[in-house]
């Protein structure tokens, strides 16, 4: 399984976990409750997908890391 297939499988796994939450919104008593809960679920889904795509968040967010990319210095 190549990297793209692994990423797709991970995304679909995350989406499946959140789909059940979205399906349960049908029992919301009114549209305001539906919209508020939908927003919360969708924001959490976006955060989880973003974190999965960029990797683990470091314990110290201010610590510099070497990215391996060129830093604008021309050779």
PDB file of N, H, CA, C and O in Angstrom:
ATOM      1  N   UNK A   1       0.859  -1.181   0.000  1.00  0.00           N
ATOM      2  CA  UNK A   1       0.000   0.000   0.000  1.00  0.00           C
ATOM      3  C   UNK A   1       0.904   1.243   0.000  1.00  0.00           C
ATOM      4  O   UNK A   1       1.748   1.407   0.882  1.00  0.00           O
ATOM      5  N   UNK A   2       0.717   2.110  -0.995  1.00  0.00           N
ATOM      6  H   UNK A   2       0.032   1.978  -1.711  1.00  0.00           H
ATOM      7  CA  UNK A   2       1.558   3.295  -1.071  1.00  0.00           C
ATOM      8  C   UNK A   2       1.047   4.404  -0.138  1.00  0.00           C
ATOM      9  O   UNK A   2       0.000   4.261   0.493  1.00  0.00           O
ATOM     10  N   UNK A   3       1.784   5.487  -0.063  1.00  0.00           N
ATOM     11  H   UNK A   3       2.635   5.604  -0.575  1.00  0.00           H
ATOM     12  CA  UNK A   3       1.470   6.580   0.871  1.00  0.00           C
ATOM     13  C   UNK A   3       0.104   7.209   0.590  1.00  0.00           C
ATOM     14  O   UNK A   3      -0.642   7.509   1.523  1.00  0.00           O
ATOM     15  N   UNK A   4      -0.228   7.408  -0.685  1.00  0.00           N
ATOM     16  H   UNK A   4       0.378   7.164  -1.442  1.00  0.00           H
ATOM     17  CA  UNK A   4      -1.521   8.017  -1.026  1.00  0.00           C
ATOM     18  C   UNK A   4      -2.687   7.125  -0.595  1.00  0.00           C
ATOM     19  O   UNK A   4      -3.703   7.620  -0.107  1.00  0.00           O
ATOM     20  N   UNK A   5      -2.541   5.829  -0.774  1.00  0.00           N
ATOM     21  H   UNK A   5      -1.716   5.426  -1.170  1.00  0.00           H
ATOM     22  CA  UNK A   5      -3.590   4.898  -0.362  1.00  0.00           C
ATOM     23  C   UNK A   5      -3.731   4.857   1.158  1.00  0.00           C
ATOM     24  O   UNK A   5      -4.841   4.740   1.678  1.00  0.00           O
ATOM     25  N   UNK A   6      -2.602   4.955   1.875  1.00  0.00           N
ATOM     26  H   UNK A   6      -1.700   5.050   1.453  1.00  0.00           H
ATOM     27  CA  UNK A   6      -2.641   4.982   3.332  1.00  0.00           C
ATOM     28  C   UNK A   6      -3.337   6.241   3.823  1.00  0.00           C
ATOM     29  O   UNK A   6      -4.143   6.190   4.752  1.00  0.00           O
ATOM     30  N   UNK A   7      -3.023   7.382   3.191  1.00  0.00           N
ATOM     31  H   UNK A   7      -2.369   7.424   2.436  1.00  0.00           H
ATOM     32  CA  UNK A   7      -3.663   8.639   3.571  1.00  0.00           C
ATOM     33  C   UNK A   7      -5.170   8.590   3.326  1.00  0.00           C
ATOM     34  O   UNK A   7      -5.956   9.065   4.145  1.00  0.00           O
ATOM     35  N   UNK A   8      -5.565   8.012   2.190  1.00  0.00           N
ATOM     36  H   UNK A   8      -4.926   7.626   1.524  1.00  0.00           H
ATOM     37  CA  UNK A   8      -6.984   7.903   1.867  1.00  0.00           C
ATOM     38  C   UNK A   8      -7.690   6.991   2.863  1.00  0.00           C
ATOM     39  O   UNK A   8      -8.796   7.297   3.309  1.00  0.00           O
ATOM     40  N   UNK A   9      -7.064   5.881   3.213  1.00  0.00           N
ATOM     41  H   UNK A   9      -6.165   5.632   2.851  1.00  0.00           H
ATOM     42  CA  UNK A   9      -7.655   4.950   4.172  1.00  0.00           C
ATOM     43  C   UNK A   9      -7.807   5.610   5.536  1.00  0.00           C
ATOM     44  O   UNK A   9      -8.820   5.426   6.211  1.00  0.00           O
ATOM     45  N   UNK A  10      -6.798   6.377   5.940  1.00  0.00           N
ATOM     46  H   UNK A  10      -5.975   6.526   5.392  1.00  0.00           H
ATOM     47  CA  UNK A  10      -6.873   7.065   7.235  1.00  0.00           C
ATOM     48  C   UNK A  10      -7.981   8.118   7.232  1.00  0.00           C
ATOM     49  O   UNK A  10      -8.713   8.254   8.212  1.00  0.00           O
ATOM     50  N   UNK A  11      -8.105   8.865   6.124  1.00  0.00           N
ATOM     51  H   UNK A  11      -7.510   8.754   5.327  1.00  0.00           H
ATOM     52  CA  UNK A  11      -9.161   9.867   6.008  1.00  0.00           C
ATOM     53  C   UNK A  11     -10.538   9.219   6.082  1.00  0.00           C
ATOM     54  O   UNK A  11     -11.423   9.710   6.783  1.00  0.00           O
ATOM     55  N   UNK A  12     -10.718   8.118   5.358  1.00  0.00           N
ATOM     56  H   UNK A  12      -9.999   7.719   4.789  1.00  0.00           H
ATOM     57  CA  UNK A  12     -12.008   7.440   5.357  1.00  0.00           C
ATOM     58  C   UNK A  12     -12.350   6.871   6.732  1.00  0.00           C
ATOM     59  O   UNK A  12     -13.518   6.834   7.121  1.00  0.00           O
ATOM     60  N   UNK A  13     -11.332   6.429   7.463  1.00  0.00           N
ATOM     61  H   UNK A  13     -10.383   6.458   7.147  1.00  0.00           H
ATOM     62  CA  UNK A  13     -11.553   5.937   8.826  1.00  0.00           C
ATOM     63  C   UNK A  13     -12.032   7.071   9.729  1.00  0.00           C
ATOM     64  O   UNK A  13     -12.971   6.895  10.505  1.00  0.00           O
ATOM     65  N   UNK A  14     -11.394   8.221   9.631  1.00  0.00           N
ATOM     66  H   UNK A  14     -10.630   8.364   9.001  1.00  0.00           H
ATOM     67  CA  UNK A  14     -11.781   9.394  10.431  1.00  0.00           C
ATOM     68  C   UNK A  14     -13.193   9.837  10.038  1.00  0.00           C
ATOM     69  O   UNK A  14     -14.015  10.140  10.903  1.00  0.00           O
ATOM     70  N   UNK A  15     -13.466   9.874   8.742  1.00  0.00           N
ATOM     71  H   UNK A  15     -12.798   9.628   8.040  1.00  0.00           H
ATOM     72  CA  UNK A  15     -14.792  10.292   8.264  1.00  0.00           C
ATOM     73  C   UNK A  15     -15.880   9.336   8.752  1.00  0.00           C
ATOM     74  O   UNK A  15     -16.975   9.773   9.106  1.00  0.00           O
ATOM     75  N   UNK A  16     -15.587   8.047   8.774  1.00  0.00           N
ATOM     76  H   UNK A  16     -14.697   7.692   8.487  1.00  0.00           H
ATOM     77  CA  UNK A  16     -16.567   7.069   9.231  1.00  0.00           C
ATOM     78  C   UNK A  16     -16.913   7.276  10.707  1.00  0.00           C
ATOM     79  O   UNK A  16     -18.070   7.138  11.105  1.00  0.00           O
ATOM     80  N   UNK A  17     -15.894   7.611  11.518  1.00  0.00           N
ATOM     81  H   UNK A  17     -14.955   7.723  11.194  1.00  0.00           H
ATOM     82  CA  UNK A  17     -16.153   7.864  12.941  1.00  0.00           C
ATOM     83  C   UNK A  17     -17.050   9.069  13.143  1.00  0.00           C
ATOM     84  O   UNK A  17     -17.902   9.068  14.031  1.00  0.00           O
ATOM     85  N   UNK A  18     -16.867  10.102  12.324  1.00  0.00           N
ATOM     86  H   UNK A  18     -16.175  10.103  11.602  1.00  0.00           H
ATOM     87  CA  UNK A  18     -17.666  11.315  12.470  1.00  0.00           C
ATOM     88  C   UNK A  18     -19.024  11.211  11.771  1.00  0.00           C
ATOM     89  O   UNK A  18     -19.941  11.969  12.088  1.00  0.00           O
ATOM     90  N   UNK A  19     -19.157  10.295  10.838  1.00  0.00           N
ATOM     91  H   UNK A  19     -18.412   9.680  10.580  1.00  0.00           H
ATOM     92  CA  UNK A  19     -20.423  10.135  10.130  1.00  0.00           C
ATOM     93  C   UNK A  19     -21.537   9.717  11.081  1.00  0.00           C
ATOM     94  O   UNK A  19     -22.666  10.195  10.975  1.00  0.00           O
ATOM     95  N   UNK A  20     -21.215   8.834  12.000  1.00  0.00           N
ATOM     96  H   UNK A  20     -20.297   8.446  12.086  1.00  0.00           H
ATOM     97  CA  UNK A  20     -22.222   8.392  12.971  1.00  0.00           C
ATOM     98  C   UNK A  20     -22.726   9.556  13.816  1.00  0.00           C
ATOM     99  O   UNK A  20     -23.911   9.639  14.139  1.00  0.00           O
ATOM    100  N   UNK A  21     -21.812  10.449  14.166  1.00  0.00           N
ATOM    101  H   UNK A  21     -20.849  10.382  13.904  1.00  0.00           H
ATOM    102  CA  UNK A  21     -22.215  11.638  14.936  1.00  0.00           C
ATOM    103  C   UNK A  21     -23.144  12.523  14.104  1.00  0.00           C
ATOM    104  O   UNK A  21     -24.134  13.047  14.614  1.00  0.00           O
ATOM    105  N   UNK A  22     -22.818  12.684  12.829  1.00  0.00           N
ATOM    106  H   UNK A  22     -22.014  12.259  12.415  1.00  0.00           H
ATOM    107  CA  UNK A  22     -23.656  13.505  11.955  1.00  0.00           C
ATOM    108  C   UNK A  22     -25.032  12.878  11.749  1.00  0.00           C
ATOM    109  O   UNK A  22     -26.034  13.589  11.670  1.00  0.00           O
ATOM    110  N   UNK A  23     -25.086  11.563  11.662  1.00  0.00           N
ATOM    111  H   UNK A  23     -24.272  10.984  11.726  1.00  0.00           H
ATOM    112  CA  UNK A  23     -26.362  10.874  11.494  1.00  0.00           C
ATOM    113  C   UNK A  23     -27.265  11.061  12.716  1.00  0.00           C
ATOM    114  O   UNK A  23     -28.488  11.111  12.585  1.00  0.00           O
ATOM    115  N   UNK A  24     -26.664  11.161  13.891  1.00  0.00           N
ATOM    116  H   UNK A  24     -25.671  11.120  13.997  1.00  0.00           H
ATOM    117  CA  UNK A  24     -27.457  11.299  15.112  1.00  0.00           C
ATOM    118  C   UNK A  24     -28.078  12.689  15.251  1.00  0.00           C
ATOM    119  O   UNK A  24     -28.886  12.912  16.153  1.00  0.00           O
ATOM    120  N   UNK A  25     -27.718  13.616  14.385  1.00  0.00           N
ATOM    121  H   UNK A  25     -27.062  13.436  13.653  1.00  0.00           H
ATOM    122  CA  UNK A  25     -28.286  14.965  14.448  1.00  0.00           C
ATOM    123  C   UNK A  25     -29.769  14.989  14.095  1.00  0.00           C
ATOM    124  O   UNK A  25     -30.446  15.985  14.351  1.00  0.00           O
ATOM    125  N   UNK A  26     -30.272  13.931  13.524  1.00  0.00           N
ATOM    126  H   UNK A  26     -29.722  13.123  13.316  1.00  0.00           H
ATOM    127  CA  UNK A  26     -31.683  13.866  13.155  1.00  0.00           C
ATOM    128  C   UNK A  26     -32.622  13.981  14.351  1.00  0.00           C
ATOM    129  O   UNK A  26     -33.790  14.331  14.185  1.00  0.00           O
ATOM    130  N   UNK A  27     -32.129  13.694  15.545  1.00  0.00           N
ATOM    131  H   UNK A  27     -31.180  13.410  15.679  1.00  0.00           H
ATOM    132  CA  UNK A  27     -32.961  13.785  16.735  1.00  0.00           C
ATOM    133  C   UNK A  27     -32.915  15.168  17.386  1.00  0.00           C
ATOM    134  O   UNK A  27     -33.468  15.352  18.470  1.00  0.00           O
ATOM    135  N   UNK A  28     -32.274  16.132  16.752  1.00  0.00           N
ATOM    136  H   UNK A  28     -31.825  15.982  15.871  1.00  0.00           H
ATOM    137  CA  UNK A  28     -32.200  17.489  17.322  1.00  0.00           C
ATOM    138  C   UNK A  28     -33.603  18.087  17.406  1.00  0.00           C
ATOM    139  O   UNK A  28     -34.390  17.968  16.466  1.00  0.00           O
ATOM    140  N   UNK A  29     -33.914  18.730  18.534  1.00  0.00           N
ATOM    141  H   UNK A  29     -33.275  18.826  19.297  1.00  0.00           H
ATOM    142  CA  UNK A  29     -35.270  19.259  18.713  1.00  0.00           C
ATOM    143  C   UNK A  29     -35.617  20.438  17.804  1.00  0.00           C
ATOM    144  O   UNK A  29     -36.782  20.637  17.457  1.00  0.00           O
ATOM    145  N   UNK A  30     -34.605  21.219  17.420  1.00  0.00           N
ATOM    146  H   UNK A  30     -33.659  21.058  17.702  1.00  0.00           H
ATOM    147  CA  UNK A  30     -34.869  22.367  16.556  1.00  0.00           C
ATOM    148  C   UNK A  30     -33.658  22.623  15.661  1.00  0.00           C
ATOM    149  O   UNK A  30     -32.598  22.023  15.841  1.00  0.00           O
ATOM    150  N   UNK A  31     -33.833  23.513  14.708  1.00  0.00           N
ATOM    151  H   UNK A  31     -34.694  24.001  14.562  1.00  0.00           H
ATOM    152  CA  UNK A  31     -32.769  23.769  13.746  1.00  0.00           C
ATOM    153  C   UNK A  31     -31.552  24.408  14.399  1.00  0.00           C
ATOM    154  O   UNK A  31     -30.422  24.123  14.003  1.00  0.00           O
ATOM    155  N   UNK A  32     -31.759  25.264  15.388  1.00  0.00           N
ATOM    156  H   UNK A  32     -32.677  25.496  15.711  1.00  0.00           H
ATOM    157  CA  UNK A  32     -30.626  25.911  16.057  1.00  0.00           C
ATOM    158  C   UNK A  32     -29.732  24.865  16.719  1.00  0.00           C
ATOM    159  O   UNK A  32     -28.510  24.929  16.586  1.00  0.00           O
ATOM    160  N   UNK A  33     -30.318  23.912  17.423  1.00  0.00           N
ATOM    161  H   UNK A  33     -31.311  23.860  17.531  1.00  0.00           H
ATOM    162  CA  UNK A  33     -29.544  22.841  18.062  1.00  0.00           C
ATOM    163  C   UNK A  33     -28.825  22.006  17.011  1.00  0.00           C
ATOM    164  O   UNK A  33     -27.665  21.631  17.183  1.00  0.00           O
ATOM    165  N   UNK A  34     -29.536  21.718  15.916  1.00  0.00           N
ATOM    166  H   UNK A  34     -30.479  22.023  15.777  1.00  0.00           H
ATOM    167  CA  UNK A  34     -28.939  20.952  14.810  1.00  0.00           C
ATOM    168  C   UNK A  34     -27.710  21.671  14.264  1.00  0.00           C
ATOM    169  O   UNK A  34     -26.648  21.073  14.093  1.00  0.00           O
ATOM    170  N   UNK A  35     -27.874  22.967  13.994  1.00  0.00           N
ATOM    171  H   UNK A  35     -28.737  23.453  14.133  1.00  0.00           H
ATOM    172  CA  UNK A  35     -26.781  23.744  13.400  1.00  0.00           C
ATOM    173  C   UNK A  35     -25.602  23.872  14.356  1.00  0.00           C
ATOM    174  O   UNK A  35     -24.452  23.762  13.929  1.00  0.00           O
ATOM    175  N   UNK A  36     -25.859  24.099  15.626  1.00  0.00           N
ATOM    176  H   UNK A  36     -26.793  24.189  15.973  1.00  0.00           H
ATOM    177  CA  UNK A  36     -24.786  24.247  16.614  1.00  0.00           C
ATOM    178  C   UNK A  36     -23.998  22.948  16.752  1.00  0.00           C
ATOM    179  O   UNK A  36     -22.767  22.964  16.785  1.00  0.00           O
ATOM    180  N   UNK A  37     -24.699  21.837  16.830  1.00  0.00           N
ATOM    181  H   UNK A  37     -25.699  21.824  16.803  1.00  0.00           H
ATOM    182  CA  UNK A  37     -24.023  20.545  16.971  1.00  0.00           C
ATOM    183  C   UNK A  37     -23.290  20.172  15.687  1.00  0.00           C
ATOM    184  O   UNK A  37     -22.191  19.621  15.741  1.00  0.00           O
ATOM    185  N   UNK A  38     -23.893  20.467  14.530  1.00  0.00           N
ATOM    186  H   UNK A  38     -24.786  20.914  14.486  1.00  0.00           H
ATOM    187  CA  UNK A  38     -23.245  20.205  13.241  1.00  0.00           C
ATOM    188  C   UNK A  38     -21.931  20.974  13.150  1.00  0.00           C
ATOM    189  O   UNK A  38     -20.913  20.424  12.731  1.00  0.00           O
ATOM    190  N   UNK A  39     -21.955  22.240  13.541  1.00  0.00           N
ATOM    191  H   UNK A  39     -22.782  22.687  13.882  1.00  0.00           H
ATOM    192  CA  UNK A  39     -20.748  23.062  13.498  1.00  0.00           C
ATOM    193  C   UNK A  39     -19.660  22.486  14.393  1.00  0.00           C
ATOM    194  O   UNK A  39     -18.491  22.452  14.008  1.00  0.00           O
ATOM    195  N   UNK A  40     -20.035  22.038  15.572  1.00  0.00           N
ATOM    196  H   UNK A  40     -20.984  22.066  15.885  1.00  0.00           H
ATOM    197  CA  UNK A  40     -19.063  21.475  16.506  1.00  0.00           C
ATOM    198  C   UNK A  40     -18.451  20.184  15.942  1.00  0.00           C
ATOM    199  O   UNK A  40     -17.238  19.985  16.017  1.00  0.00           O
ATOM    200  N   UNK A  41     -19.283  19.323  15.386  1.00  0.00           N
ATOM    201  H   UNK A  41     -20.268  19.485  15.326  1.00  0.00           H
ATOM    202  CA  UNK A  41     -18.797  18.062  14.818  1.00  0.00           C
ATOM    203  C   UNK A  41     -17.893  18.331  13.623  1.00  0.00           C
ATOM    204  O   UNK A  41     -16.831  17.721  13.497  1.00  0.00           O
ATOM    205  N   UNK A  42     -18.309  19.239  12.749  1.00  0.00           N
ATOM    206  H   UNK A  42     -19.171  19.734  12.852  1.00  0.00           H
ATOM    207  CA  UNK A  42     -17.542  19.513  11.528  1.00  0.00           C
ATOM    208  C   UNK A  42     -16.201  20.169  11.851  1.00  0.00           C
ATOM    209  O   UNK A  42     -15.199  19.873  11.200  1.00  0.00           O
ATOM    210  N   UNK A  43     -16.169  21.048  12.836  1.00  0.00           N
ATOM    211  H   UNK A  43     -16.983  21.289  13.364  1.00  0.00           H
ATOM    212  CA  UNK A  43     -14.914  21.684  13.246  1.00  0.00           C
ATOM    213  C   UNK A  43     -13.960  20.649  13.825  1.00  0.00           C
ATOM    214  O   UNK A  43     -12.766  20.662  13.526  1.00  0.00           O
ATOM    215  N   UNK A  44     -14.489  19.752  14.657  1.00  0.00           N
ATOM    216  H   UNK A  44     -15.458  19.742  14.900  1.00  0.00           H
ATOM    217  CA  UNK A  44     -13.664  18.679  15.225  1.00  0.00           C
ATOM    218  C   UNK A  44     -13.132  17.773  14.116  1.00  0.00           C
ATOM    219  O   UNK A  44     -11.968  17.372  14.144  1.00  0.00           O
ATOM    220  N   UNK A  45     -13.979  17.451  13.144  1.00  0.00           N
ATOM    221  H   UNK A  45     -14.924  17.776  13.120  1.00  0.00           H
ATOM    222  CA  UNK A  45     -13.570  16.613  12.014  1.00  0.00           C
ATOM    223  C   UNK A  45     -12.421  17.282  11.249  1.00  0.00           C
ATOM    224  O   UNK A  45     -11.430  16.629  10.922  1.00  0.00           O
ATOM    225  N   UNK A  46     -12.553  18.563  10.968  1.00  0.00           N
ATOM    226  H   UNK A  46     -13.358  19.094  11.233  1.00  0.00           H
ATOM    227  CA  UNK A  46     -11.496  19.290  10.259  1.00  0.00           C
ATOM    228  C   UNK A  46     -10.195  19.308  11.033  1.00  0.00           C
ATOM    229  O   UNK A  46      -9.121  19.153  10.452  1.00  0.00           O
ATOM    230  N   UNK A  47     -10.282  19.498  12.356  1.00  0.00           N
ATOM    231  H   UNK A  47     -11.155  19.624  12.828  1.00  0.00           H
ATOM    232  CA  UNK A  47      -9.084  19.518  13.196  1.00  0.00           C
ATOM    233  C   UNK A  47      -8.391  18.164  13.168  1.00  0.00           C
ATOM    234  O   UNK A  47      -7.169  18.093  13.039  1.00  0.00           O
ATOM    235  N   UNK A  48      -9.160  17.092  13.289  1.00  0.00           N
ATOM    236  H   UNK A  48     -10.153  17.149  13.394  1.00  0.00           H
ATOM    237  CA  UNK A  48      -8.588  15.745  13.299  1.00  0.00           C
ATOM    238  C   UNK A  48      -7.934  15.427  11.948  1.00  0.00           C
ATOM    239  O   UNK A  48      -6.841  14.863  11.910  1.00  0.00           O
ATOM    240  N   UNK A  49      -8.586  15.781  10.859  1.00  0.00           N
ATOM    241  H   UNK A  49      -9.474  16.239  10.890  1.00  0.00           H
ATOM    242  CA  UNK A  49      -8.026  15.529   9.528  1.00  0.00           C
ATOM    243  C   UNK A  49      -6.751  16.341   9.323  1.00  0.00           C
ATOM    244  O   UNK A  49      -5.764  15.827   8.796  1.00  0.00           O
ATOM    245  N   UNK A  50      -6.768  17.600   9.735  1.00  0.00           N
ATOM    246  H   UNK A  50      -7.569  18.017  10.163  1.00  0.00           H
ATOM    247  CA  UNK A  50      -5.578  18.442   9.596  1.00  0.00           C
ATOM    248  C   UNK A  50      -4.417  17.873  10.401  1.00  0.00           C
ATOM    249  O   UNK A  50      -3.300  17.776   9.894  1.00  0.00           O
ATOM    250  N   UNK A  51      -4.672  17.497  11.649  1.00  0.00           N
ATOM    251  H   UNK A  51      -5.580  17.576  12.061  1.00  0.00           H
ATOM    252  CA  UNK A  51      -3.609  16.937  12.478  1.00  0.00           C
ATOM    253  C   UNK A  51      -3.084  15.632  11.898  1.00  0.00           C
ATOM    254  O   UNK A  51      -1.884  15.364  11.966  1.00  0.00           O
ATOM    255  N   UNK A  52      -3.959  14.825  11.334  1.00  0.00           N
ATOM    256  H   UNK A  52      -4.933  15.043  11.278  1.00  0.00           H
ATOM    257  CA  UNK A  52      -3.520  13.569  10.731  1.00  0.00           C
ATOM    258  C   UNK A  52      -2.671  13.818   9.481  1.00  0.00           C
ATOM    259  O   UNK A  52      -1.751  13.052   9.192  1.00  0.00           O
ATOM    260  N   UNK A  53      -2.975  14.881   8.747  1.00  0.00           N
ATOM    261  H   UNK A  53      -3.722  15.503   8.981  1.00  0.00           H
ATOM    262  CA  UNK A  53      -2.246  15.138   7.508  1.00  0.00           C
ATOM    263  C   UNK A  53      -0.888  15.800   7.743  1.00  0.00           C
ATOM    264  O   UNK A  53       0.039  15.594   6.961  1.00  0.00           O
ATOM    265  N   UNK A  54      -0.760  16.598   8.816  1.00  0.00           N
ATOM    266  H   UNK A  54      -1.514  16.765   9.451  1.00  0.00           H
ATOM    267  CA  UNK A  54       0.524  17.263   9.057  1.00  0.00           C
ATOM    268  C   UNK A  54       1.389  16.536  10.065  1.00  0.00           C
ATOM    269  O   UNK A  54       2.563  16.872  10.225  1.00  0.00           O
ATOM    270  N   UNK A  55       0.839  15.556  10.744  1.00  0.00           N
ATOM    271  H   UNK A  55      -0.114  15.283  10.615  1.00  0.00           H
ATOM    272  CA  UNK A  55       1.618  14.786  11.697  1.00  0.00           C
ATOM    273  C   UNK A  55       1.318  15.198  13.121  1.00  0.00           C
ATOM    274  O   UNK A  55       0.455  16.034  13.388  1.00  0.00           O
ATOM    275  N   UNK A  56       2.057  14.584  14.024  1.00  0.00           N
ATOM    276  H   UNK A  56       2.758  13.905  13.808  1.00  0.00           H
ATOM    277  CA  UNK A  56       1.835  14.814  15.442  1.00  0.00           C
ATOM    278  C   UNK A  56       2.283  16.216  15.846  1.00  0.00           C
ATOM    279  O   UNK A  56       3.318  16.703  15.392  1.00  0.00           O
ATOM    280  N   UNK A  57       1.505  16.846  16.688  1.00  0.00           N
ATOM    281  H   UNK A  57       0.664  16.450  17.057  1.00  0.00           H
ATOM    282  CA  UNK A  57       1.829  18.181  17.169  1.00  0.00           C
ATOM    283  C   UNK A  57       2.879  18.037  18.264  1.00  0.00           C
ATOM    284  O   UNK A  57       2.699  17.233  19.179  1.00  0.00           O
ATOM    285  N   UNK A  58       3.990  18.809  18.191  1.00  0.00           N
ATOM    286  H   UNK A  58       4.136  19.462  17.448  1.00  0.00           H
ATOM    287  CA  UNK A  58       5.029  18.684  19.210  1.00  0.00           C
ATOM    288  C   UNK A  58       4.564  19.198  20.572  1.00  0.00           C
ATOM    289  O   UNK A  58       3.660  20.029  20.658  1.00  0.00           O
ATOM    290  N   UNK A  59       5.191  18.697  21.630  1.00  0.00           N
ATOM    291  H   UNK A  59       5.925  18.022  21.561  1.00  0.00           H
ATOM    292  CA  UNK A  59       4.828  19.120  22.983  1.00  0.00           C
ATOM    293  C   UNK A  59       5.135  20.607  23.176  1.00  0.00           C
ATOM    294  O   UNK A  59       4.352  21.324  23.798  1.00  0.00           O
ATOM    295  N   UNK A  60       6.269  21.072  22.646  1.00  0.00           N
ATOM    296  H   UNK A  60       6.906  20.490  22.141  1.00  0.00           H
ATOM    297  CA  UNK A  60       6.642  22.477  22.745  1.00  0.00           C
ATOM    298  C   UNK A  60       6.457  23.104  21.370  1.00  0.00           C
ATOM    299  O   UNK A  60       7.276  22.906  20.473  1.00  0.00           O
ATOM    300  N   UNK A  61       5.378  23.862  21.212  1.00  0.00           N
ATOM    301  H   UNK A  61       4.712  24.024  21.941  1.00  0.00           H
ATOM    302  CA  UNK A  61       5.070  24.410  19.894  1.00  0.00           C
ATOM    303  C   UNK A  61       6.045  25.492  19.441  1.00  0.00           C
ATOM    304  O   UNK A  61       6.044  25.864  18.268  1.00  0.00           O
ATOM    305  N   UNK A  62       6.873  26.002  20.345  1.00  0.00           N
ATOM    306  H   UNK A  62       6.874  25.700  21.298  1.00  0.00           H
ATOM    307  CA  UNK A  62       7.830  27.053  19.979  1.00  0.00           C
ATOM    308  C   UNK A  62       9.177  26.495  19.546  1.00  0.00           C
ATOM    309  O   UNK A  62      10.005  27.230  19.009  1.00  0.00           O
ATOM    310  N   UNK A  63       9.405  25.208  19.773  1.00  0.00           N
ATOM    311  H   UNK A  63       8.732  24.611  20.209  1.00  0.00           H
ATOM    312  CA  UNK A  63      10.675  24.602  19.430  1.00  0.00           C
ATOM    313  C   UNK A  63      10.810  24.494  17.919  1.00  0.00           C
ATOM    314  O   UNK A  63       9.894  24.047  17.228  1.00  0.00           O
ATOM    315  N   UNK A  64      11.968  24.910  17.420  1.00  0.00           N
ATOM    316  H   UNK A  64      12.712  25.273  17.981  1.00  0.00           H
ATOM    317  CA  UNK A  64      12.218  24.830  15.984  1.00  0.00           C
ATOM    318  C   UNK A  64      12.558  23.398  15.608  1.00  0.00           C
ATOM    319  O   UNK A  64      13.165  22.660  16.384  1.00  0.00           O
ATOM    320  N   UNK A  65      12.160  23.026  14.420  1.00  0.00           N
ATOM    321  H   UNK A  65      11.666  23.626  13.790  1.00  0.00           H
ATOM    322  CA  UNK A  65      12.489  21.701  13.900  1.00  0.00           C
ATOM    323  C   UNK A  65      13.134  21.865  12.538  1.00  0.00           C
ATOM    324  O   UNK A  65      12.907  22.857  11.845  1.00  0.00           O
ATOM    325  N   UNK A  66      13.929  20.896  12.166  1.00  0.00           N
ATOM    326  H   UNK A  66      14.113  20.090  12.729  1.00  0.00           H
ATOM    327  CA  UNK A  66      14.522  20.958  10.828  1.00  0.00           C
ATOM    328  C   UNK A  66      13.559  20.305   9.862  1.00  0.00           C
ATOM    329  O   UNK A  66      13.194  19.141  10.026  1.00  0.00           O
ATOM    330  N   UNK A  67      13.155  21.044   8.871  1.00  0.00           N
ATOM    331  H   UNK A  67      13.452  21.990   8.738  1.00  0.00           H
ATOM    332  CA  UNK A  67      12.161  20.542   7.929  1.00  0.00           C
ATOM    333  C   UNK A  67      12.794  19.819   6.755  1.00  0.00           C
ATOM    334  O   UNK A  67      12.114  19.079   6.045  1.00  0.00           O
ATOM    335  N   UNK A  68      14.084  20.023   6.540  1.00  0.00           N
ATOM    336  H   UNK A  68      14.637  20.624   7.117  1.00  0.00           H
ATOM    337  CA  UNK A  68      14.718  19.388   5.404  1.00  0.00           C
ATOM    338  C   UNK A  68      14.502  20.135   4.111  1.00  0.00           C
ATOM    339  O   UNK A  68      14.999  19.727   3.061  1.00  0.00           O
ATOM    340  N   UNK A  69      13.767  21.222   4.178  1.00  0.00           N
ATOM    341  H   UNK A  69      13.363  21.553   5.030  1.00  0.00           H
ATOM    342  CA  UNK A  69      13.514  22.020   2.972  1.00  0.00           C
ATOM    343  C   UNK A  69      14.531  23.145   2.867  1.00  0.00           C
ATOM    344  O   UNK A  69      15.134  23.551   3.861  1.00  0.00           O
ATOM    345  N   UNK A  70      14.710  23.634   1.673  1.00  0.00           N
ATOM    346  H   UNK A  70      14.221  23.305   0.866  1.00  0.00           H
ATOM    347  CA  UNK A  70      15.598  24.772   1.469  1.00  0.00           C
ATOM    348  C   UNK A  70      15.016  25.993   2.154  1.00  0.00           C
ATOM    349  O   UNK A  70      13.805  26.214   2.131  1.00  0.00           O
ATOM    350  N   UNK A  71      15.875  26.773   2.755  1.00  0.00           N
ATOM    351  H   UNK A  71      16.858  26.594   2.773  1.00  0.00           H
ATOM    352  CA  UNK A  71      15.391  27.932   3.500  1.00  0.00           C
ATOM    353  C   UNK A  71      15.532  29.230   2.713  1.00  0.00           C
ATOM    354  O   UNK A  71      15.649  30.308   3.296  1.00  0.00           O
ATOM    355  N   UNK A  72      15.521  29.126   1.437  1.00  0.00           N
ATOM    356  H   UNK A  72      15.425  28.250   0.963  1.00  0.00           H
ATOM    357  CA  UNK A  72      15.608  30.318   0.606  1.00  0.00           C
ATOM    358  C   UNK A  72      17.032  30.644   0.178  1.00  0.00           C
ATOM    359  O   UNK A  72      17.255  31.626  -0.529  1.00  0.00           O
ATOM    360  N   UNK A  73      17.979  29.846   0.592  1.00  0.00           N
ATOM    361  H   UNK A  73      17.798  29.048   1.167  1.00  0.00           H
ATOM    362  CA  UNK A  73      19.371  30.082   0.226  1.00  0.00           C
ATOM    363  C   UNK A  73      19.613  29.423  -1.129  1.00  0.00           C
ATOM    364  O   UNK A  73      19.371  28.231  -1.316  1.00  0.00           O
ATOM    365  N   UNK A  74      20.093  30.228  -2.059  1.00  0.00           N
ATOM    366  H   UNK A  74      20.290  31.197  -1.907  1.00  0.00           H
ATOM    367  CA  UNK A  74      20.384  29.716  -3.395  1.00  0.00           C
ATOM    368  C   UNK A  74      21.779  29.136  -3.446  1.00  0.00           C
ATOM    369  O   UNK A  74      22.706  29.650  -2.821  1.00  0.00           O
ATOM    370  N   UNK A  75      21.914  28.069  -4.190  1.00  0.00           N
ATOM    371  H   UNK A  75      21.161  27.652  -4.698  1.00  0.00           H
ATOM    372  CA  UNK A  75      23.235  27.444  -4.336  1.00  0.00           C
ATOM    373  C   UNK A  75      23.906  27.934  -5.581  1.00  0.00           C
ATOM    374  O   UNK A  75      25.028  27.524  -5.880  1.00  0.00           O
TER     375      UNK A  75
END
